[in-house]
Amino acid sequence: MHELTSGGELAVDEILDEAADTAVLACLLALEEARTAPDPSTAAGLRLGAIPRIILAVALASADLD
């Protein structure tokens, strides 16, 4: 990240925003996969797997760099 920000190409907050967006998308994809799971236990496992992704998205979105 330091290399991207030191050249002025991207600001740190832009990088964090993109990372948060990516984590949210990963969570949504996992939930969509759970929706079409063949059985309830598989669906539950996929939903549980989405939790760390949304936690990461919230942490990235709320990061205070000041």
N, C-alpha and C positions, 0 to 999 in steps of 0.2 A: 504494500500500500504506500509505503514511503516513496518508492520510485515513481508511482503514478502521481502523487501529490507534489513531489519536489519539482517536477517539470512543469507544473501548472496546468497539465492537461485536465485533471479532475480535482475537485475539492474533496476533502475527507467526508463531508456530509453527503455528497453525491454518491460516493462509494458505499457508505453505510445505507443509504436509501436503496441502492440497487441490490445490496445484499439482503436487506429486509424484504424487498419485493420478491427476490428469488426464494427466500425461505417460506414466504406466504404461498407462492406458487407450488412449491414442493409439498406443503401441507395440503393444499387443495387437491393436488393430484393424488395424494395418498387417500384422502377422503373419497374422492371419486372412485378410486380402485376399490375401496371398502364398500361403496354403494353397490358395486356389481360383483362382489365376492360370492362364491358359490355356496357358502354356508356361514352361519352366524359366528362361529368361533374364528374363522379367518377374517371376517369383517371386523370383529372386536380387536383382533391383533393389529390390523391395519390402522384402525382408529387410534389405538394406543400409540402406534408408531408415529402418528401425525403430531402428537403432543409436543415432543421436543422441537419440532420444526416451528410450531407457532410460538413456543417460548423463545426460541432464537429470534424470530421476527420481531417480537415485542421488545426484546433486549436491544436489538440493533436499532429499532425505531426510537427507542427512548434513551439511547446513549447520549450523554452530555459531555461534549468534548471541551467545554470551557473551563 
